[in-house]
Amino acid sequence: MDSKLFFAVTAVIVLMIGYGPYFKDIFRNATKPHAYTWLIWSITQSTATAAAFYGGATWGVLGLLAGTILVVCVFLLSLAYGTKDITRSDTGILLLALSAIGVWWLTQNPFLSVVMVTAIDGFGYIPTLRKSWLEPWSETLAFWLATAVASVLTILSLGEINWLTAPYLIVLATLNTLVFSVCVLRRKSVPKPNRTEVLV
């Protein structure tokens, strides 16, 4: 099997394994995804997937496409099962993201699209990072670790590593690791909620 295809397929498998517990925890009301974060990611990841295809990502598009589908599913679930702790700053970040995406649609510049969606995606992590700091038990650790690993595998599967294919994935790997790390560190000082079931 071609090594690029191997990494792409492995990335998809890791994503599916990582999202399994996350979906389970959502339905248990143990994990409460932030709707604004996941809406931003739905838009940015689909845009990044298109840009990566344009940039020659070849097999690398598989991981991005699978991730996009799963992100949209979490966003839809967050409308019913997500956190209700939405602040004015969260709303401001969402409006900033939507306006920046509108600017890209008007310019139709693929390089600019990658820069903008990467920056916007980074801003999209702010509500979840804030929630993870305050409620570190409200996230599924295995999910964030799996998505970080899947991002690295997707980078390894890219047909071409360039400014259209790599930056978005590098940011994903970095920030997914950051969310994971924040939850791990904060769980040491924040008491576990009194639930019959807790996150793993």
PyMOL commands that set and color helices and strands:
alter all, ss='L'
color gray80, all
select helices_A, chain A and resi 3-27+35-54+60-81+88-107+110-134+136-138+141-157+167-186
alter helices_A, ss='H'
color red, helices_A
deselect
rebuild
show_as cartoon
